[in-house]
Amino acid sequence: MTNYPPPQGQPPYGQPPYGQPPAAYGQPAPYGQPGMVMAPQASNGWSIAALVTGIISFCVPLLGGLLALLFGFLGIKRSKVTNSGKGMSIAGLILGVLSVGLWALFGSAIWAMVQGTAVNRDIAKQFINDLASQNLTNAATVVDGKVIDSKDLQKLADVVKPMGTIQDITTFGIQANTGSAGSEVVVAGAITFVGGGTKSFEMRQTKQGDKWVIVYVEIK
């Protein structure tokens, strides 16, 4: 049998091409060649949670912001292991800080207003109780007699008295205004009676000297 030499430029069978060293036994194939398996990148769920809670924290008072802060810190810590999600964690952390600050400022303003109008709510409750008990003499001491006279007080009492005994008076709407005409507070709420009936009311009070007086009342 005649052995023919291999064509010029083609290495013998089983040998690597010219200029390429032979692959060592067990050495992985070069990058991009078939058969190579890339290890999956580890996920960072805390970073996603931080960003999502940071966005919704402006709709969920305080709790959403606190969760965004917690998840943000955990996401940054996790990113050192996974090498991913650090940007989303920081974004969620910043949104959480803004949300907590905003709701704290808003909440403190509401609390200050509620505390500052405590006397107005007490006047409203006592006035309605006086109407229900037909104690119009006492009711007249907290109204501006120029705009609400004895006949007006009797009409208001006639609305409340048939409903029976008052079980609770809740004030749920308070608006304070201060202008050139003076200070004014609007108190709104609901009257609950023992028999199960309810009435709503709105009352406007102005400050005359050092005393708050009622200048408008509607019970319906």
Sequence and secondary structure as in RCSB ss.txt:
>XXXX:A:sequence
MTNYPPPQGQPPYGQPPYGQPPAAYGQPAPYGQPGMVMAPQASNGWSIAALVTGIISFCVPLLGGLLALLFGFLG
IKRSKVTNSGKGMSIAGLILGVLSVGLWALFGSAIWAMVQGTAVNRDIAKQFINDLASQNLTNAATVVDGKVIDS
KDLQKLADVVKPMGTIQDITTFGIQANTGSAGSEVVVAGAITFVGGGTKSFEMRQTKQGDKWVIVYVEIK
>XXXX:A:secstr
       TT   TTS  TT     TT    TTSTT         HHHHHHHHHHHHTTTSTTHHHHHHHHHHHHH
HHHHHHHS  HHHHHHHHHHHHHHHHHHHHHHHHHHHHHHHTHHHHHHHHHHHHHHHTT HHHHGGGB TTTS H
HHHHHHHHHHGGG SEEEEEEEEEEEEEETTEEEEEEEEEEEETTS EEEEEEEEEEETTEEEEEEEEE 
